[in-house]
Structure formats: structure tokens, C-alpha cells
Amino acid sequence: MSHAHPDPALDALLLPFQQGDLSWPAGPILFLRARDGAALRQFPLDRLLCEQSFKPAADRLMQAGLDTVEDVSSVPAPADRYALVLVLPPRQRDEARALFARALSLAAPGGLVVASLRNDEGAKAGEGDLKRLAGLSGSLGKHHCRVFWARAGEGCDEMLLAEWRQRDAPRPILEGRFISRPGVFAWDRIDAASALLAGHLPADLAGHGADLGAGYGFLSAQVLAHCPGVAAMDLYEAEARALALARENLRTASAALDFHWHDVTTGVSGQYDFIVMNPPFHAQGREDRPDIGRRFIEVAAGALKPRGRLWLVANRHLPYESALGAGFGQARAVAERDGFKVIEAVKAGRA
């Protein structure tokens, strides 16, 4: 089944239209958390606008020729709003509820909001949430997913709609030390791996550095607070919602900062004296993806100057040693705790 349906939630999302339960509209269509796939290609897409804040998925949509924006609020809405809003909600409940509320607000009166979730990623809860907001017009089960839909308009609970639209709003966390929001990685805490790395970063990092997979900016903030020799840092982050938070969290920094909405696995163009990172080891699913971490290490090796230093943290079981051996002159384990390991790697100098 996994080979037949590499994106089962997307396949399920389009099923009601394929079966004739719902009609594909002639009016404007919005796709929130859009992903490209063969199921989408069966329908006219000339009036489709895709919103996707995760750079790898956004790049795939744009490469496929689909009209794609990071945030739909950056473009004018159609005069009559959207006849259809497709939604692939995230697993995080508050973020998903805010997305349902936004979808209903963007739909034209009587317009359809159609959503799909995998059963093991909260399909039952998501279906119940849309029902609370607007009542359900129908639902189907297929590909170990649920697809369910509602119509915008008189049946919507306007008070709940207003409340849920704020569920993923940016807010202070950790006694106001940072601004974060539901849905970004470790949104309401300092994750244990990043905390371990931050506790072992040396104070002599200096010059121009980079943070690969910067999240809401925690590691960069630690570097800038404890390493006075750092003159500049580039932050690379694939999730635009997290990168916007990093901008806010580092707005008072004295070093020169540059923020990149970027898929690190495609490479980076800068040359750096040091790099810090807590590379992702999952994509948008739950399975381990050590290839992503290995690629981050390869990119770091290419972006460091001779004798440049990489400081990274990873799950202890992930096999990164071959990538470190290929790209660096030396590497050492600095610390291990709670299933994580901190590594310092130094790029070989010029002969």
C-alpha cells in the first residue's frame, strides 16, 4: 500500500471528486498546506493557488508549475473568496484547528472546505474539529485516511471560529525569553538535543557562522550570547513560520544576521568559519530519515572554510560517522546524554 500511495492523505483528499460525490468548481480554488501529486493532476488547475510554508514542498509545487505562495495573505483574495478550499492539516492540534478556521474564513459563502488526514495522524480528531466549527456535509474513509468536508456560511460557529483562528498565534514562551507558536519544532520548550548542544558550545567560536535548520532561533541565540567573537550569522530554515519567529527572537542581536527560507539539502552558497546544527532526522512523516542528517553534514563540510568547525547534536543511534569521515579532517564525540550525542568536527586545512 505504501508504494501504491506514497501520499495517501493527498489521494484521499481528491477521492470525493474522483467518485463524483463532490464537483470540482469552476471558480477559484485554494489549497492550504498543499502538496503535489498525481491525484491532483486529474483536475483543472488553472485557478488553483497553493499555500505551502515548508520549502521542500513549496519547491516541488513550483517546479510542477503550480501557483504557490508561502502565505496566502500576501496576495489579494478573489472578490468572492474561494469556491473550494482544500486542506492537508498538520498533526499539531492547535495549528490544525487554526487552519480549519482560516479555511472556512477564506471560503465563499456556501463554498466547500475539504480536508484529509491519515488515521494515525489524528483523522478522527480532525473530523470532529471541523464538525464542531461548521457541521459536516460528508466524509469517506480510504487509504487508511479520512476525508471530510463542510460548507462555509450560516452553519459555522462564528465565536468558535474567531477563537480557533488564534490557536496558532505567536506567543511568549519560557518566561518571555522567546516568541514561538504551535506547529514549529519543539514550539513550547527547548528540546533536549538543542539544550545539550548549547551546554557544550565553546566560547571561542568567532567570525562568520551559520545555523542549519535554525528553527525559532534558540541555538543562534545561544551562540550570540556566549561567543563574543561572532561577527555575523546566517540562519537557514525550511519552515517559513519558524524563520519568522527567529527574526523576532534575534531582532536585538548586535551581530550581522541574514535569514534564509531554504532547503539545506539543496546546498548553501556561503563560506563559514563555523556551523552549528541540530539536523532533522524525520521529513514530514514519522519514520527515521538519517539520510537528511547525512546530507546536512555533507552541506556543512562544503560550506566551511579550511579548519572551519562544525558543532552538531544528533540521536546517538544515527549513523553519521561515515559522512563525518568523508567531509572532515577530524571529529570527536564531546558529550552523550539522554540518547543524544554532541560532536565537534574540524574541516581539514589547505595543504
C-alpha positions in Angstrom: 0.0 0.0 0.0 2.8 2.4 0.8 4.3 2.0 -2.7 0.9 2.4 -4.3 0.0 5.5 -2.3 3.2 7.5 -1.3 1.0 10.3 -0.2 -2.2 8.6 1.0 -3.7 11.8 2.6 -3.5 13.6 -0.8 -5.0 10.6 -2.6 -7.9 10.5 -0.1 -8.4 14.3 -0.3 -9.2 14.1 -4.0 -11.3 10.9 -3.8 -14.7 12.6 -3.4 -14.1 14.5 -6.6 -13.0 11.4 -8.4 -16.0 9.4 -7.3 -18.5 12.2 -8.1 -19.5 12.8 -4.5 -18.3 16.4 -5.0 -18.0 18.6 -8.1 -14.7 20.3 -9.0 -15.7 24.0 -9.1 -15.1 26.4 -12.0 -14.3 29.2 -9.5 -11.0 29.9 -7.7 -9.6 27.2 -5.5 -7.2 27.4 -2.6 -5.0 24.6 -1.3 -3.7 25.0 2.2 -0.6 23.0 3.2 -0.5 22.0 -0.4 1.5 19.0 -1.8 1.9 18.0 -5.4 1.0 14.5 -6.5 -0.6 12.5 -9.4 -4.1 12.6 -7.8 -4.1 16.4 -8.2 -3.3 16.2 -11.9 -6.7 14.7 -12.8 -8.4 18.1 -12.4 -8.2 21.6 -14.0 -5.5 23.5 -12.0 -5.5 26.9 -13.8 -7.5 28.6 -11.0 -5.6 26.8 -8.2 -3.5 28.7 -5.6 -1.3 26.7 -3.3 -0.1 27.8 0.1 3.0 26.0 1.5 5.4 27.3 4.1 7.7 24.2 4.1 10.4 25.0 1.5 11.0 21.5 0.1 7.2 21.0 -0.6 6.9 24.6 -1.9 9.8 24.0 -4.3 8.2 20.8 -5.6 4.9 22.7 -6.2 6.6 25.5 -8.1 8.7 23.1 -10.1 5.5 21.4 -11.2 4.3 24.8 -12.5 1.7 25.4 -9.8 0.9 28.9 -8.5 2.5 28.8 -5.0 2.9 31.2 -2.1 4.4 30.9 1.3 1.5 32.8 2.9 -1.8 33.4 1.1 -2.3 36.7 3.0 0.5 38.1 0.8 -1.7 38.1 -2.3 -5.1 39.7 -3.0 -8.0 37.3 -2.4 -10.6 36.8 -5.1 -13.6 39.2 -4.9 -15.9 36.3 -4.0 -13.4 34.4 -2.0 -12.7 30.7 -2.8 -15.2 28.3 -4.2 -13.2 25.4 -2.7 -10.5 25.2 0.0 -8.5 22.0 0.1 -6.6 21.3 3.4 -4.0 18.9 4.4 -3.9 19.6 8.2 -0.8 19.1 10.3 -0.7 16.7 13.3 -0.4 19.5 15.9 -3.9 20.1 17.2 -3.9 23.8 17.8 -2.2 24.5 14.5 -4.7 22.3 12.7 -7.7 24.0 14.4 -6.4 27.4 13.4 -6.0 26.1 9.8 -9.6 24.8 9.7 -10.9 28.2 11.0 -8.8 30.0 8.4 -10.0 27.7 5.6 -13.7 28.5 6.5 -13.0 32.2 6.6 -11.4 32.1 3.2 -14.2 30.1 1.6 -17.0 31.8 -0.2 -20.5 31.5 1.4 -21.6 28.0 0.6 -18.1 27.1 -0.6 -16.6 23.8 0.3 -13.8 23.1 2.8 -12.4 19.6 2.2 -9.7 18.1 4.5 -7.8 14.8 4.7 -5.8 13.2 7.5 -4.1 9.8 8.0 -5.8 7.7 10.6 -2.6 7.6 12.6 -2.1 11.3 12.4 -5.3 12.5 14.0 -8.0 11.9 11.4 -10.8 11.2 14.0 -9.9 14.3 16.0 -9.6 16.5 12.9 -13.0 15.3 11.6 -14.6 16.1 14.9 -13.0 19.6 15.0 -14.3 20.6 11.6 -17.7 19.2 12.6 -17.7 21.5 15.7 -16.9 24.5 13.6 -19.3 24.1 10.7 -21.0 20.7 10.8 -20.1 18.0 8.3 -21.6 17.6 4.8 -19.9 14.3 4.3 -16.9 12.0 4.9 -15.2 9.0 3.5 -12.5 6.5 4.6 -9.8 5.3 2.2 -6.1 4.6 2.1 -6.0 4.5 6.0 -7.2 8.1 5.9 -10.3 10.1 6.5 -11.5 12.8 4.1 -14.3 15.1 5.3 -15.9 18.3 4.2 -18.1 21.1 5.3 -19.7 24.2 3.7 -18.8 27.8 4.8 -21.7 30.1 5.8 -24.6 30.0 8.1 -23.8 26.7 9.8 -20.5 28.0 11.1 -20.0 28.7 14.8 -18.6 32.3 14.5 -17.4 32.6 18.1 -15.5 29.3 17.9 -14.2 30.3 14.5 -12.7 33.5 15.9 -11.3 31.7 18.9 -9.7 28.9 16.9 -8.1 31.3 14.4 -5.9 32.5 17.2 -4.9 28.9 18.3 -1.5 29.0 16.5 -0.7 32.7 17.0 2.8 33.6 18.0 3.2 34.0 21.8 5.9 34.3 24.5 7.4 31.1 25.8 9.9 30.2 28.5 9.0 33.2 30.7 9.2 35.5 27.7 12.7 34.6 26.6 11.4 33.6 23.1 8.4 34.0 20.8 7.1 30.8 19.4 3.9 29.3 18.0 2.2 25.8 17.8 3.4 23.7 14.9 7.1 24.7 14.8 9.6 22.1 16.1 9.6 21.9 19.9 7.5 25.0 19.8 6.9 25.5 23.6 10.2 24.3 25.0 13.9 23.9 24.4 14.3 20.4 23.0 16.7 18.1 24.9 19.1 17.8 22.0 19.5 21.5 21.4 19.9 22.1 25.1 22.7 19.5 25.2 24.5 21.2 22.3 24.0 24.7 23.8 25.6 23.5 27.0 28.8 22.4 25.3 29.3 25.1 22.7 32.8 26.7 23.2 33.0 30.4 23.8 35.7 30.8 21.2 33.5 30.4 18.1 34.3 33.5 16.0 33.9 35.2 12.7 31.0 34.3 10.3 28.9 31.4 11.3 25.7 29.6 10.2 22.9 27.7 11.9 21.5 25.0 9.6 17.9 24.2 10.5 17.6 27.2 12.8 14.0 26.7 14.0 12.8 29.6 16.1 16.4 30.7 16.7 17.4 29.0 20.0 20.8 27.8 19.0 21.8 31.0 17.3 20.7 33.0 20.3 23.0 30.8 22.5 25.9 31.3 20.1 25.4 35.1 20.1 25.0 35.3 23.9 28.1 33.3 24.7 30.6 33.8 21.8 31.6 37.5 21.7 33.9 36.9 18.7 31.0 36.1 16.4 30.5 39.0 13.9 27.8 37.5 11.7 25.5 34.6 11.4 23.3 33.2 8.6 20.2 31.3 9.7 18.8 28.6 7.3 15.3 27.2 8.0 12.9 25.3 5.7 9.8 26.2 7.7 8.9 29.9 7.0 6.7 30.1 10.1 9.7 29.2 12.3 12.0 31.6 10.4 9.7 34.5 11.0 9.9 33.7 14.7 13.7 33.6 14.6 13.8 37.1 13.1 11.7 38.3 16.0 13.8 36.4 18.6 17.1 37.8 17.3 16.0 41.3 16.4 18.2 42.9 19.2 21.3 41.0 18.3 24.4 43.1 17.7 25.9 40.7 15.1 25.0 41.0 11.4 22.3 38.4 10.7 20.8 37.0 7.5 17.8 34.8 7.3 17.2 32.2 4.6 14.0 30.4 3.8 15.9 27.5 2.4 16.0 23.7 2.0 19.5 22.9 3.3 19.7 19.6 1.5 20.0 21.5 -1.8 23.2 23.1 -0.5 24.2 26.6 0.7 26.3 29.2 -1.1 28.1 30.8 1.9 31.5 30.1 3.3 31.7 30.0 7.1 34.1 29.9 10.0 31.8 27.7 12.0 28.4 25.9 11.7 26.0 24.8 14.4 23.1 22.5 13.8 20.6 20.1 15.2 19.7 18.4 11.9 16.2 16.9 11.4 16.0 13.2 11.3 12.4 13.0 10.0 10.9 14.5 6.9 7.1 15.2 7.3 6.4 11.6 8.4 7.4 9.7 11.5 10.0 7.3 10.1 13.7 7.9 10.7 15.4 9.6 7.8 19.2 9.5 8.7 19.8 10.5 5.0 18.7 14.0 5.8 21.2 14.4 8.6 24.0 12.9 6.5 23.1 15.4 3.8 23.2 18.3 6.3 26.7 17.1 7.3 27.8 17.0 3.6 26.5 20.5 3.0 28.2 21.8 6.2 31.5 20.3 5.0 31.2 22.1 1.7 30.3 25.4 3.3 33.1 25.5 5.9 36.4 27.2 5.3 39.6 25.2 5.8 39.9 24.5 9.6 36.3 25.5 10.0 34.4 23.9 12.8 31.1 22.0 12.9 29.2 21.6 16.2 26.2 19.2 15.9 23.9 17.2 18.0 22.1 14.0 16.9 20.4 11.0 18.2 23.0 8.6 19.5 21.9 5.7 17.2 22.0 7.6 13.9 24.9 6.6 11.7 26.6 9.8 10.8 30.3 8.7 11.2 30.8 7.9 7.5 29.6 11.3 6.5 31.8 13.0 9.1 34.8 10.9 8.0 34.3 11.8 4.4 34.0 15.6 4.9 36.2 16.4 7.8 39.8 16.0 8.8 38.9 15.1 12.4 35.8 14.5 14.5 35.3 13.8 18.2 32.4 13.0 20.5 32.1 15.8 23.0 29.2 14.6 25.2 26.4 12.0 25.3 23.2 12.2 27.4 19.6 11.2 27.2 20.1 9.3 23.9 21.8 12.3 22.1 25.5 12.9 21.2 27.3 16.2 20.6 30.1 16.1 18.0 32.7 18.6 17.0 34.2 18.1 13.5 37.0 20.2 12.0 37.5 20.5 8.3 40.9 19.8 7.0 43.2 22.7 6.3 44.8 23.5 2.9 47.9 21.6 2.2 
